[in-house]
Amino acid sequence: MSELILEIVTAERVVYSEKIDILVAPGIDGELGILPSHAPLLTVLNPGELRVVKDGEETFMAVSGGFLEVLGDKATILADTAEDADEIDMDRAEAALQRAQERVASAPADMDLERALASVRRSQARVAVARRRRRRDVV
């Protein structure tokens, strides 16, 4: 089976650059499964979880949105932020989610509700990825 080269890049750094077997990403219309030799694709990513399968092992990352481009056997993600499960502090992620949910619940009339909801979605992705790591470490 051929491999797919995945590069995840933020403004600060290259987060990931390796050959993989499968990528599952949070596309604008739902999850996208990307395999080697995928048709060319350019799409917006929602905040959510990336699942990367390499040699039968899954790795999870949280992305806060961005773009996914697939050309031939290369997938490039340009993300606002991207964090591996091991980089996420669970307590801080849960506290950020709680604060974001409280902002949405209180919703003053002059608040930008879309920005507040985006903050909730980013926080939810970080917590979900951190929980996956915690479950993996327990097993």
N, CA, C and O atoms as CSV, one atom per row, in Angstrom:
chain,resi,resn,atom,element,x,y,z
A,1,MET,N,N,0.839,-1.176,0.000
A,1,MET,CA,C,0.000,0.000,0.000
A,1,MET,C,C,0.888,1.244,0.000
A,1,MET,O,O,1.867,1.316,0.742
A,2,SER,N,N,0.544,2.205,-0.824
A,2,SER,CA,C,1.332,3.435,-0.853
A,2,SER,C,C,1.015,4.268,0.391
A,2,SER,O,O,0.026,4.034,1.086
A,3,GLU,N,N,1.875,5.233,0.645
A,3,GLU,CA,C,1.708,6.060,1.824
A,3,GLU,C,C,1.348,7.481,1.435
A,3,GLU,O,O,1.599,7.928,0.316
A,4,LEU,N,N,0.763,8.165,2.378
A,4,LEU,CA,C,0.363,9.552,2.231
A,4,LEU,C,C,1.300,10.395,3.082
A,4,LEU,O,O,1.510,10.089,4.255
A,5,ILE,N,N,1.857,11.435,2.516
A,5,ILE,CA,C,2.692,12.348,3.290
A,5,ILE,C,C,1.776,13.401,3.889
A,5,ILE,O,O,1.013,14.050,3.174
A,6,LEU,N,N,1.854,13.570,5.206
A,6,LEU,CA,C,1.033,14.561,5.892
A,6,LEU,C,C,1.937,15.627,6.499
A,6,LEU,O,O,2.893,15.325,7.213
A,7,GLU,N,N,1.615,16.869,6.199
A,7,GLU,CA,C,2.288,18.002,6.828
A,7,GLU,C,C,1.235,18.876,7.481
A,7,GLU,O,O,0.257,19.273,6.848
A,8,ILE,N,N,1.447,19.171,8.767
A,8,ILE,CA,C,0.566,20.076,9.499
A,8,ILE,C,C,1.413,21.270,9.894
A,8,ILE,O,O,2.416,21.136,10.595
A,9,VAL,N,N,0.995,22.443,9.433
A,9,VAL,CA,C,1.785,23.655,9.614
A,9,VAL,C,C,0.916,24.733,10.255
A,9,VAL,O,O,-0.231,24.942,9.858
A,10,THR,N,N,1.485,25.419,11.261
A,10,THR,CA,C,0.851,26.608,11.826
A,10,THR,C,C,1.762,27.799,11.534
A,10,THR,O,O,2.829,27.636,10.943
A,11,ALA,N,N,1.353,28.965,11.937
A,11,ALA,CA,C,2.181,30.150,11.722
A,11,ALA,C,C,3.498,30.061,12.488
A,11,ALA,O,O,4.492,30.668,12.090
A,12,GLU,N,N,3.505,29.304,13.588
A,12,GLU,CA,C,4.694,29.220,14.433
A,12,GLU,C,C,5.654,28.100,14.065
A,12,GLU,O,O,6.865,28.232,14.242
A,13,ARG,N,N,5.107,26.977,13.544
A,13,ARG,CA,C,5.979,25.811,13.376
A,13,ARG,C,C,5.348,24.742,12.496
A,13,ARG,O,O,4.159,24.779,12.179
A,14,VAL,N,N,6.190,23.790,12.116
A,14,VAL,CA,C,5.700,22.575,11.478
A,14,VAL,C,C,5.372,21.617,12.619
A,14,VAL,O,O,6.264,21.190,13.351
A,15,VAL,N,N,4.109,21.286,12.768
A,15,VAL,CA,C,3.646,20.462,13.874
A,15,VAL,C,C,3.876,18.984,13.591
A,15,VAL,O,O,4.192,18.213,14.497
A,16,TYR,N,N,3.715,18.591,12.327
A,16,TYR,CA,C,3.796,17.177,11.972
A,16,TYR,C,C,4.226,17.068,10.522
A,16,TYR,O,O,3.753,17.824,9.673
A,17,SER,N,N,5.113,16.141,10.233
A,17,SER,CA,C,5.546,15.903,8.862
A,17,SER,C,C,6.048,14.469,8.765
A,17,SER,O,O,7.201,14.179,9.082
A,18,GLU,N,N,5.158,13.569,8.316
A,18,GLU,CA,C,5.515,12.155,8.228
A,18,GLU,C,C,4.672,11.451,7.178
A,18,GLU,O,O,3.658,11.973,6.714
A,19,LYS,N,N,5.116,10.253,6.815
A,19,LYS,CA,C,4.325,9.382,5.955
A,19,LYS,C,C,3.315,8.655,6.835
A,19,LYS,O,O,3.661,8.141,7.898
A,20,ILE,N,N,2.059,8.616,6.379
A,20,ILE,CA,C,0.995,7.989,7.155
A,20,ILE,C,C,0.170,7.084,6.249
A,20,ILE,O,O,0.372,7.039,5.035
A,21,ASP,N,N,-0.764,6.363,6.867
A,21,ASP,CA,C,-1.656,5.493,6.102
A,21,ASP,C,C,-3.022,6.141,5.852
A,21,ASP,O,O,-3.568,6.056,4.753
A,22,ILE,N,N,-3.566,6.791,6.894
A,22,ILE,CA,C,-4.913,7.366,6.813
A,22,ILE,C,C,-4.959,8.670,7.600
A,22,ILE,O,O,-4.327,8.798,8.648
A,23,LEU,N,N,-5.715,9.635,7.082
A,23,LEU,CA,C,-6.000,10.879,7.778
A,23,LEU,C,C,-7.509,11.049,7.833
A,23,LEU,O,O,-8.188,10.893,6.819
A,24,VAL,N,N,-8.042,11.371,9.014
A,24,VAL,CA,C,-9.451,11.721,9.156
A,24,VAL,C,C,-9.467,13.125,9.748
A,24,VAL,O,O,-8.911,13.363,10.820
A,25,ALA,N,N,-10.110,14.054,9.040
A,25,ALA,CA,C,-10.077,15.467,9.418
A,25,ALA,C,C,-11.486,16.037,9.515
A,25,ALA,O,O,-12.397,15.563,8.837
A,26,PRO,N,N,-11.669,17.062,10.363
A,26,PRO,CA,C,-12.994,17.683,10.533
A,26,PRO,C,C,-13.281,18.721,9.452
A,26,PRO,O,O,-13.034,19.911,9.647
A,27,GLY,N,N,-13.793,18.276,8.334
A,27,GLY,CA,C,-14.101,19.177,7.228
A,27,GLY,C,C,-15.311,20.040,7.531
A,27,GLY,O,O,-16.021,19.807,8.509
A,28,ILE,N,N,-15.538,21.013,6.709
A,28,ILE,CA,C,-16.640,21.954,6.893
A,28,ILE,C,C,-17.998,21.258,6.823
A,28,ILE,O,O,-18.954,21.709,7.454
A,29,ASP,N,N,-18.093,20.162,6.062
A,29,ASP,CA,C,-19.356,19.428,5.923
A,29,ASP,C,C,-19.339,18.086,6.636
A,29,ASP,O,O,-20.195,17.243,6.369
A,30,GLY,N,N,-18.398,17.867,7.527
A,30,GLY,CA,C,-18.299,16.595,8.248
A,30,GLY,C,C,-16.893,16.031,8.139
A,30,GLY,O,O,-16.000,16.661,7.572
A,31,GLU,N,N,-16.706,14.834,8.691
A,31,GLU,CA,C,-15.381,14.217,8.673
A,31,GLU,C,C,-14.990,13.792,7.268
A,31,GLU,O,O,-15.811,13.311,6.487
A,32,LEU,N,N,-13.700,13.986,6.967
A,32,LEU,CA,C,-13.136,13.589,5.679
A,32,LEU,C,C,-12.114,12.490,5.912
A,32,LEU,O,O,-11.226,12.636,6.752
A,33,GLY,N,N,-12.228,11.409,5.189
A,33,GLY,CA,C,-11.225,10.354,5.234
A,33,GLY,C,C,-10.318,10.493,4.024
A,33,GLY,O,O,-10.786,10.520,2.886
A,34,ILE,N,N,-9.025,10.579,4.276
A,34,ILE,CA,C,-8.055,10.769,3.202
A,34,ILE,C,C,-7.106,9.576,3.185
A,34,ILE,O,O,-6.476,9.262,4.195
A,35,LEU,N,N,-7.009,8.921,2.049
A,35,LEU,CA,C,-6.106,7.796,1.830
A,35,LEU,C,C,-5.100,8.179,0.745
A,35,LEU,O,O,-5.304,9.166,0.038
A,36,PRO,N,N,-4.017,7.411,0.606
A,36,PRO,CA,C,-3.094,7.679,-0.504
A,36,PRO,C,C,-3.841,7.677,-1.841
A,36,PRO,O,O,-4.817,6.945,-2.010
A,37,SER,N,N,-3.387,8.481,-2.767
A,37,SER,CA,C,-3.970,8.626,-4.106
A,37,SER,C,C,-5.375,9.219,-4.089
A,37,SER,O,O,-6.168,8.981,-5.000
A,38,HIS,N,N,-5.675,9.985,-3.057
A,38,HIS,CA,C,-6.978,10.655,-2.958
A,38,HIS,C,C,-7.096,11.679,-4.090
A,38,HIS,O,O,-6.091,12.219,-4.554
A,39,ALA,N,N,-8.304,11.935,-4.521
A,39,ALA,CA,C,-8.545,12.961,-5.537
A,39,ALA,C,C,-8.110,14.323,-4.994
A,39,ALA,O,O,-8.192,14.557,-3.789
A,40,PRO,N,N,-7.652,15.219,-5.861
A,40,PRO,CA,C,-7.269,16.559,-5.396
A,40,PRO,C,C,-8.425,17.217,-4.639
A,40,PRO,O,O,-9.592,17.080,-5.008
A,41,LEU,N,N,-8.071,17.925,-3.583
A,41,LEU,CA,C,-9.085,18.488,-2.698
A,41,LEU,C,C,-8.528,19.717,-2.006
A,41,LEU,O,O,-7.363,19.743,-1.609
A,42,LEU,N,N,-9.366,20.735,-1.862
A,42,LEU,CA,C,-9.046,21.894,-1.041
A,42,LEU,C,C,-10.310,22.217,-0.267
A,42,LEU,O,O,-11.362,22.446,-0.864
A,43,THR,N,N,-10.217,22.238,1.073
A,43,THR,CA,C,-11.400,22.485,1.889
A,43,THR,C,C,-11.038,23.221,3.165
A,43,THR,O,O,-9.882,23.248,3.585
A,44,VAL,N,N,-12.036,23.806,3.758
A,44,VAL,CA,C,-11.906,24.465,5.051
A,44,VAL,C,C,-12.065,23.404,6.132
A,44,VAL,O,O,-12.881,22.492,6.003
A,45,LEU,N,N,-11.278,23.532,7.201
A,45,LEU,CA,C,-11.410,22.637,8.344
A,45,LEU,C,C,-12.130,23.349,9.479
A,45,LEU,O,O,-11.879,24.522,9.755
A,46,ASN,N,N,-13.015,22.634,10.121
A,46,ASN,CA,C,-13.650,23.120,11.340
A,46,ASN,C,C,-12.748,22.812,12.523
A,46,ASN,O,O,-11.877,21.948,12.421
A,47,PRO,N,N,-12.936,23.494,13.636
A,47,PRO,CA,C,-12.233,23.072,14.841
A,47,PRO,C,C,-12.665,21.640,15.171
A,47,PRO,O,O,-13.846,21.305,15.083
A,48,GLY,N,N,-11.710,20.809,15.547
A,48,GLY,CA,C,-12.060,19.435,15.868
A,48,GLY,C,C,-10.834,18.553,16.003
A,48,GLY,O,O,-9.714,19.029,16.193
A,49,GLU,N,N,-11.077,17.258,15.899
A,49,GLU,CA,C,-10.028,16.261,16.071
A,49,GLU,C,C,-9.505,15.779,14.725
A,49,GLU,O,O,-10.273,15.528,13.796
A,50,LEU,N,N,-8.198,15.656,14.639
A,50,LEU,CA,C,-7.564,14.969,13.520
A,50,LEU,C,C,-7.205,13.572,14.008
A,50,LEU,O,O,-6.696,13.405,15.117
A,51,ARG,N,N,-7.467,12.584,13.186
A,51,ARG,CA,C,-7.028,11.224,13.509
A,51,ARG,C,C,-6.043,10.806,12.434
A,51,ARG,O,O,-6.351,10.835,11.242
A,52,VAL,N,N,-4.851,10.416,12.871
A,52,VAL,CA,C,-3.795,9.996,11.960
A,52,VAL,C,C,-3.476,8.546,12.259
A,52,VAL,O,O,-3.198,8.190,13.404
A,53,VAL,N,N,-3.516,7.704,11.232
A,53,VAL,CA,C,-3.167,6.295,11.400
A,53,VAL,C,C,-1.863,6.039,10.660
A,53,VAL,O,O,-1.745,6.283,9.459
A,54,LYS,N,N,-0.890,5.541,11.411
A,54,LYS,CA,C,0.419,5.227,10.849
A,54,LYS,C,C,0.842,3.873,11.403
A,54,LYS,O,O,0.918,3.690,12.618
A,55,ASP,N,N,1.116,2.927,10.511
A,55,ASP,CA,C,1.530,1.578,10.909
A,55,ASP,C,C,0.557,0.966,11.911
A,55,ASP,O,O,0.976,0.295,12.855
A,56,GLY,N,N,-0.747,1.195,11.709
A,56,GLY,CA,C,-1.768,0.611,12.566
A,56,GLY,C,C,-2.003,1.330,13.885
A,56,GLY,O,O,-2.899,0.941,14.635
A,57,GLU,N,N,-1.232,2.361,14.191
A,57,GLU,CA,C,-1.406,3.098,15.439
A,57,GLU,C,C,-2.060,4.446,15.167
A,57,GLU,O,O,-1.710,5.147,14.218
A,58,GLU,N,N,-3.020,4.791,16.023
A,58,GLU,CA,C,-3.730,6.050,15.884
A,58,GLU,C,C,-3.107,7.133,16.761
A,58,GLU,O,O,-2.705,6.893,17.900
A,59,THR,N,N,-3.045,8.327,16.189
A,59,THR,CA,C,-2.614,9.518,16.909
A,59,THR,C,C,-3.713,10.553,16.736
A,59,THR,O,O,-4.276,10.696,15.651
A,60,PHE,N,N,-4.015,11.269,17.802
A,60,PHE,CA,C,-5.052,12.290,17.746
A,60,PHE,C,C,-4.442,13.657,17.998
A,60,PHE,O,O,-3.540,13.816,18.820
A,61,MET,N,N,-4.959,14.639,17.269
A,61,MET,CA,C,-4.535,16.024,17.430
A,61,MET,C,C,-5.764,16.913,17.403
A,61,MET,O,O,-6.775,16.587,16.781
A,62,ALA,N,N,-5.658,18.037,18.087
A,62,ALA,CA,C,-6.728,19.037,18.064
A,62,ALA,C,C,-6.316,20.156,17.117
A,62,ALA,O,O,-5.196,20.662,17.188
A,63,VAL,N,N,-7.230,20.538,16.228
A,63,VAL,CA,C,-6.983,21.686,15.353
A,63,VAL,C,C,-8.097,22.700,15.594
A,63,VAL,O,O,-9.239,22.340,15.879
A,64,SER,N,N,-7.739,23.962,15.472
A,64,SER,CA,C,-8.734,25.006,15.722
A,64,SER,C,C,-9.302,25.567,14.424
A,64,SER,O,O,-9.884,26.652,14.411
A,65,GLY,N,N,-9.135,24.839,13.357
A,65,GLY,CA,C,-9.618,25.290,12.059
A,65,GLY,C,C,-8.446,25.512,11.128
A,65,GLY,O,O,-7.288,25.419,11.535
A,66,GLY,N,N,-8.751,25.804,9.889
A,66,GLY,CA,C,-7.706,26.026,8.902
A,66,GLY,C,C,-8.129,25.488,7.550
A,66,GLY,O,O,-9.305,25.522,7.189
A,67,PHE,N,N,-7.146,24.986,6.805
A,67,PHE,CA,C,-7.395,24.483,5.459
A,67,PHE,C,C,-6.686,23.151,5.262
A,67,PHE,O,O,-5.628,22.908,5.841
A,68,LEU,N,N,-7.277,22.296,4.442
A,68,LEU,CA,C,-6.686,21.022,4.052
A,68,LEU,C,C,-6.587,20.993,2.541
A,68,LEU,O,O,-7.565,21.225,1.830
A,69,GLU,N,N,-5.366,20.700,2.056
A,69,GLU,CA,C,-5.146,20.534,0.625
A,69,GLU,C,C,-4.589,19.133,0.406
A,69,GLU,O,O,-3.666,18.704,1.098
A,70,VAL,N,N,-5.165,18.424,-0.570
A,70,VAL,CA,C,-4.666,17.104,-0.936
A,70,VAL,C,C,-4.314,17.135,-2.413
A,70,VAL,O,O,-5.155,17.447,-3.257
A,71,LEU,N,N,-3.064,16.808,-2.718
A,71,LEU,CA,C,-2.595,16.709,-4.100
A,71,LEU,C,C,-1.749,15.455,-4.204
A,71,LEU,O,O,-0.717,15.343,-3.542
A,72,GLY,N,N,-2.175,14.521,-5.022
A,72,GLY,CA,C,-1.425,13.269,-5.164
A,72,GLY,C,C,-1.351,12.536,-3.845
A,72,GLY,O,O,-2.376,12.288,-3.209
A,73,ASP,N,N,-0.158,12.191,-3.434
A,73,ASP,CA,C,0.035,11.476,-2.171
A,73,ASP,C,C,0.538,12.410,-1.074
A,73,ASP,O,O,1.302,11.995,-0.202
A,74,LYS,N,N,0.109,13.669,-1.117
A,74,LYS,CA,C,0.499,14.622,-0.081
A,74,LYS,C,C,-0.720,15.399,0.404
A,74,LYS,O,O,-1.496,15.935,-0.388
A,75,ALA,N,N,-0.867,15.445,1.741
A,75,ALA,CA,C,-1.918,16.238,2.369
A,75,ALA,C,C,-1.238,17.307,3.210
A,75,ALA,O,O,-0.338,17.014,3.997
A,76,THR,N,N,-1.675,18.544,3.039
A,76,THR,CA,C,-1.121,19.652,3.795
A,76,THR,C,C,-2.243,20.332,4.554
A,76,THR,O,O,-3.271,20.701,3.985
A,77,ILE,N,N,-2.022,20.490,5.853
A,77,ILE,CA,C,-2.983,21.209,6.681
A,77,ILE,C,C,-2.325,22.499,7.136
A,77,ILE,O,O,-1.265,22.484,7.762
A,78,LEU,N,N,-2.965,23.610,6.813
A,78,LEU,CA,C,-2.552,24.914,7.302
A,78,LEU,C,C,-3.545,25.249,8.403
A,78,LEU,O,O,-4.697,25.586,8.127
A,79,ALA,N,N,-3.103,25.158,9.641
A,79,ALA,CA,C,-4.003,25.297,10.777
A,79,ALA,C,C,-3.719,26.566,11.565
A,79,ALA,O,O,-2.583,27.033,11.640
A,80,ASP,N,N,-4.778,27.110,12.148
A,80,ASP,CA,C,-4.604,28.231,13.066
A,80,ASP,C,C,-3.765,27.751,14.249
A,80,ASP,O,O,-2.758,28.371,14.592
A,81,THR,N,N,-4.178,26.653,14.866
A,81,THR,CA,C,-3.388,25.973,15.897
A,81,THR,C,C,-3.577,24.478,15.720
A,81,THR,O,O,-4.611,24.027,15.226
A,82,ALA,N,N,-2.587,23.723,16.120
A,82,ALA,CA,C,-2.658,22.255,16.095
A,82,ALA,C,C,-1.841,21.737,17.269
A,82,ALA,O,O,-0.695,22.139,17.471
A,83,GLU,N,N,-2.446,20.841,18.038
A,83,GLU,CA,C,-1.776,20.305,19.217
A,83,GLU,C,C,-1.927,18.795,19.265
A,83,GLU,O,O,-3.020,18.258,19.087
A,84,ASP,N,N,-0.834,18.132,19.503
A,84,ASP,CA,C,-0.845,16.699,19.749
A,84,ASP,C,C,-1.471,16.470,21.121
A,84,ASP,O,O,-1.412,17.346,21.983
A,85,ALA,N,N,-2.065,15.307,21.328
A,85,ALA,CA,C,-2.706,14.990,22.602
A,85,ALA,C,C,-1.754,15.175,23.777
A,85,ALA,O,O,-2.176,15.610,24.848
A,86,ASP,N,N,-0.477,14.850,23.593
A,86,ASP,CA,C,0.496,14.958,24.680
A,86,ASP,C,C,0.816,16.402,25.059
A,86,ASP,O,O,1.357,16.648,26.137
A,87,GLU,N,N,0.490,17.357,24.191
A,87,GLU,CA,C,0.777,18.770,24.462
A,87,GLU,C,C,-0.346,19.469,25.231
A,87,GLU,O,O,-0.181,20.603,25.680
A,88,ILE,N,N,-1.477,18.797,25.379
A,88,ILE,CA,C,-2.645,19.436,25.970
A,88,ILE,C,C,-2.707,19.157,27.466
A,88,ILE,O,O,-2.687,18.002,27.893
A,89,ASP,N,N,-2.782,20.218,28.255
A,89,ASP,CA,C,-2.971,20.112,29.698
A,89,ASP,C,C,-4.479,19.984,29.943
A,89,ASP,O,O,-5.236,20.919,29.685
A,90,MET,N,N,-4.905,18.827,30.439
A,90,MET,CA,C,-6.320,18.526,30.595
A,90,MET,C,C,-7.028,19.538,31.509
A,90,MET,O,O,-8.127,19.988,31.186
A,91,ASP,N,N,-6.426,19.894,32.624
A,91,ASP,CA,C,-7.067,20.830,33.550
A,91,ASP,C,C,-7.274,22.196,32.907
A,91,ASP,O,O,-8.339,22.798,33.048
A,92,ARG,N,N,-6.259,22.682,32.203
A,92,ARG,CA,C,-6.385,23.984,31.523
A,92,ARG,C,C,-7.416,23.917,30.402
A,92,ARG,O,O,-8.176,24.865,30.203
A,93,ALA,N,N,-7.448,22.813,29.672
A,93,ALA,CA,C,-8.404,22.669,28.575
A,93,ALA,C,C,-9.838,22.642,29.106
A,93,ALA,O,O,-10.725,23.266,28.523
A,94,GLU,N,N,-10.070,21.927,30.201
A,94,GLU,CA,C,-11.420,21.869,30.778
A,94,GLU,C,C,-11.840,23.226,31.341
A,94,GLU,O,O,-13.002,23.616,31.220
A,95,ALA,N,N,-10.894,23.949,31.957
A,95,ALA,CA,C,-11.199,25.283,32.490
A,95,ALA,C,C,-11.545,26.237,31.348
A,95,ALA,O,O,-12.474,27.035,31.470
A,96,ALA,N,N,-10.809,26.161,30.243
A,96,ALA,CA,C,-11.094,27.023,29.083
A,96,ALA,C,C,-12.465,26.704,28.498
A,96,ALA,O,O,-13.198,27.610,28.101
A,97,LEU,N,N,-12.812,25.422,28.444
A,97,LEU,CA,C,-14.133,25.024,27.945
A,97,LEU,C,C,-15.223,25.576,28.857
A,97,LEU,O,O,-16.228,26.098,28.376
A,98,GLN,N,N,-15.032,25.465,30.156
A,98,GLN,CA,C,-16.022,25.980,31.108
A,98,GLN,C,C,-16.221,27.482,30.928
A,98,GLN,O,O,-17.354,27.963,30.908
A,99,ARG,N,N,-15.112,28.228,30.795
A,99,ARG,CA,C,-15.213,29.675,30.597
A,99,ARG,C,C,-15.941,30.010,29.292
A,99,ARG,O,O,-16.780,30.910,29.254
A,100,ALA,N,N,-15.616,29.285,28.234
A,100,ALA,CA,C,-16.254,29.537,26.933
A,100,ALA,C,C,-17.749,29.250,26.999
A,100,ALA,O,O,-18.548,30.007,26.447
A,101,GLN,N,N,-18.133,28.175,27.661
A,101,GLN,CA,C,-19.550,27.845,27.787
A,101,GLN,C,C,-20.290,28.884,28.630
A,101,GLN,O,O,-21.439,29.216,28.337
A,102,GLU,N,N,-19.643,29.394,29.665
A,102,GLU,CA,C,-20.257,30.428,30.502
A,102,GLU,C,C,-20.459,31.714,29.717
A,102,GLU,O,O,-21.478,32.385,29.879
A,103,ARG,N,N,-19.484,32.071,28.853
A,103,ARG,CA,C,-19.634,33.275,28.023
A,103,ARG,C,C,-20.829,33.148,27.089
A,103,ARG,O,O,-21.592,34.097,26.912
A,104,VAL,N,N,-20.987,31.973,26.496
A,104,VAL,CA,C,-22.116,31.761,25.582
A,104,VAL,C,C,-23.429,31.791,26.354
A,104,VAL,O,O,-24.412,32.363,25.883
A,105,ALA,N,N,-23.453,31.180,27.536
A,105,ALA,CA,C,-24.682,31.134,28.330
A,105,ALA,C,C,-25.110,32.530,28.790
A,105,ALA,O,O,-26.304,32.829,28.826
A,106,SER,N,N,-24.153,33.379,29.139
A,106,SER,CA,C,-24.500,34.718,29.613
A,106,SER,C,C,-24.836,35.649,28.450
A,106,SER,O,O,-25.671,36.542,28.598
A,107,ALA,N,N,-24.215,35.457,27.329
A,107,ALA,CA,C,-24.458,36.150,26.048
A,107,ALA,C,C,-25.063,37.549,26.149
A,107,ALA,O,O,-26.249,37.730,25.873
A,108,PRO,N,N,-24.257,38.541,26.541
A,108,PRO,CA,C,-24.775,39.914,26.479
A,108,PRO,C,C,-25.108,40.283,25.032
A,108,PRO,O,O,-24.561,39.707,24.091
A,109,ALA,N,N,-25.991,41.228,24.873
A,109,ALA,CA,C,-26.488,41.593,23.543
A,109,ALA,C,C,-25.386,42.028,22.591
A,109,ALA,O,O,-25.493,41.805,21.385
A,110,ASP,N,N,-24.325,42.649,23.112
A,110,ASP,CA,C,-23.272,43.156,22.233
A,110,ASP,C,C,-22.165,42.124,21.980
A,110,ASP,O,O,-21.174,42.439,21.321
A,111,MET,N,N,-22.321,40.901,22.492
A,111,MET,CA,C,-21.288,39.876,22.321
A,111,MET,C,C,-21.344,39.282,20.908
A,111,MET,O,O,-22.422,39.082,20.349
A,112,ASP,N,N,-20.193,39.010,20.357
A,112,ASP,CA,C,-20.104,38.327,19.069
A,112,ASP,C,C,-20.328,36.838,19.322
A,112,ASP,O,O,-19.395,36.115,19.669
A,113,LEU,N,N,-21.555,36.391,19.150
A,113,LEU,CA,C,-21.930,35.018,19.488
A,113,LEU,C,C,-21.173,33.996,18.648
A,113,LEU,O,O,-20.818,32.930,19.151
A,114,GLU,N,N,-20.923,34.301,17.390
A,114,GLU,CA,C,-20.199,33.348,16.528
A,114,GLU,C,C,-18.779,33.118,17.040
A,114,GLU,O,O,-18.304,31.982,17.050
A,115,ARG,N,N,-18.102,34.177,17.463
A,115,ARG,CA,C,-16.752,34.024,18.031
A,115,ARG,C,C,-16.794,33.213,19.315
A,115,ARG,O,O,-15.918,32.381,19.550
A,116,ALA,N,N,-17.794,33.443,20.143
A,116,ALA,CA,C,-17.914,32.705,21.401
A,116,ALA,C,C,-18.178,31.222,21.133
A,116,ALA,O,O,-17.621,30.362,21.815
A,117,LEU,N,N,-19.011,30.923,20.159
A,117,LEU,CA,C,-19.290,29.523,19.818
A,117,LEU,C,C,-18.057,28.853,19.217
A,117,LEU,O,O,-17.808,27.674,19.467
A,118,ALA,N,N,-17.288,29.594,18.431
A,118,ALA,CA,C,-16.041,29.043,17.879
A,118,ALA,C,C,-15.074,28.704,19.012
A,118,ALA,O,O,-14.374,27.693,18.953
A,119,SER,N,N,-15.036,29.539,20.030
A,119,SER,CA,C,-14.190,29.277,21.194
A,119,SER,C,C,-14.631,28.001,21.903
A,119,SER,O,O,-13.795,27.215,22.348
A,120,VAL,N,N,-15.932,27.798,22.006
A,120,VAL,CA,C,-16.450,26.560,22.608
A,120,VAL,C,C,-16.019,25.353,21.779
A,120,VAL,O,O,-15.561,24.354,22.335
A,121,ARG,N,N,-16.162,25.435,20.450
A,121,ARG,CA,C,-15.789,24.301,19.587
A,121,ARG,C,C,-14.299,23.987,19.684
A,121,ARG,O,O,-13.918,22.817,19.720
A,122,ARG,N,N,-13.448,25.019,19.727
A,122,ARG,CA,C,-12.008,24.786,19.876
A,122,ARG,C,C,-11.704,24.111,21.209
A,122,ARG,O,O,-10.917,23.167,21.273
A,123,SER,N,N,-12.327,24.598,22.257
A,123,SER,CA,C,-12.102,24.018,23.589
A,123,SER,C,C,-12.608,22.586,23.660
A,123,SER,O,O,-11.959,21.733,24.265
A,124,GLN,N,N,-13.748,22.311,23.057
A,124,GLN,CA,C,-14.285,20.949,23.048
A,124,GLN,C,C,-13.333,19.989,22.342
A,124,GLN,O,O,-13.146,18.857,22.789
A,125,ALA,N,N,-12.736,20.434,21.248
A,125,ALA,CA,C,-11.790,19.584,20.519
A,125,ALA,C,C,-10.569,19.280,21.378
A,125,ALA,O,O,-10.112,18.138,21.419
A,126,ARG,N,N,-10.040,20.286,22.063
A,126,ARG,CA,C,-8.865,20.078,22.911
A,126,ARG,C,C,-9.171,19.109,24.047
A,126,ARG,O,O,-8.360,18.233,24.350
A,127,VAL,N,N,-10.333,19.259,24.675
A,127,VAL,CA,C,-10.716,18.366,25.779
A,127,VAL,C,C,-10.896,16.942,25.259
A,127,VAL,O,O,-10.439,15.991,25.892
A,128,ALA,N,N,-11.557,16.787,24.113
A,128,ALA,CA,C,-11.783,15.445,23.563
A,128,ALA,C,C,-10.469,14.739,23.253
A,128,ALA,O,O,-10.318,13.553,23.547
A,129,VAL,N,N,-9.526,15.453,22.666
A,129,VAL,CA,C,-8.229,14.854,22.340
A,129,VAL,C,C,-7.464,14.504,23.617
A,129,VAL,O,O,-6.850,13.440,23.700
A,130,ALA,N,N,-7.498,15.383,24.599
A,130,ALA,CA,C,-6.810,15.110,25.869
A,130,ALA,C,C,-7.431,13.904,26.569
A,130,ALA,O,O,-6.712,13.102,27.164
A,131,ARG,N,N,-8.745,13.766,26.505
A,131,ARG,CA,C,-9.412,12.603,27.126
A,131,ARG,C,C,-9.017,11.311,26.432
A,131,ARG,O,O,-8.842,10.282,27.083
A,132,ARG,N,N,-8.877,11.360,25.116
A,132,ARG,CA,C,-8.423,10.153,24.394
A,132,ARG,C,C,-7.049,9.729,24.892
A,132,ARG,O,O,-6.793,8.542,25.093
A,133,ARG,N,N,-6.167,10.703,25.089
A,133,ARG,CA,C,-4.833,10.392,25.592
A,133,ARG,C,C,-4.915,9.790,26.973
A,133,ARG,O,O,-4.224,8.816,27.270
A,134,ARG,N,N,-5.753,10.360,27.824
A,134,ARG,CA,C,-5.883,9.862,29.189
A,134,ARG,C,C,-6.388,8.418,29.179
A,134,ARG,O,O,-5.874,7.585,29.926
A,135,ARG,N,N,-7.386,8.109,28.345
A,135,ARG,CA,C,-7.909,6.728,28.249
A,135,ARG,C,C,-6.833,5.784,27.737
A,135,ARG,O,O,-6.708,4.656,28.214
A,136,ARG,N,N,-6.054,6.250,26.760
A,136,ARG,CA,C,-4.978,5.414,26.209
A,136,ARG,C,C,-3.929,5.118,27.263
A,136,ARG,O,O,-3.412,4.003,27.330
A,137,ASP,N,N,-3.607,6.121,28.099
A,137,ASP,CA,C,-2.598,5.939,29.141
A,137,ASP,C,C,-3.073,4.991,30.230
A,137,ASP,O,O,-2.256,4.305,30.844
A,138,VAL,N,N,-4.380,4.938,30.482
A,138,VAL,CA,C,-4.933,4.081,31.527
A,138,VAL,C,C,-4.915,2.616,31.101
A,138,VAL,O,O,-4.681,1.729,31.921
A,139,VAL,N,N,-5.160,2.369,29.825
A,139,VAL,CA,C,-5.251,0.987,29.323
A,139,VAL,C,C,-3.949,0.278,29.354
A,139,VAL,O,O,-3.870,-0.886,28.964
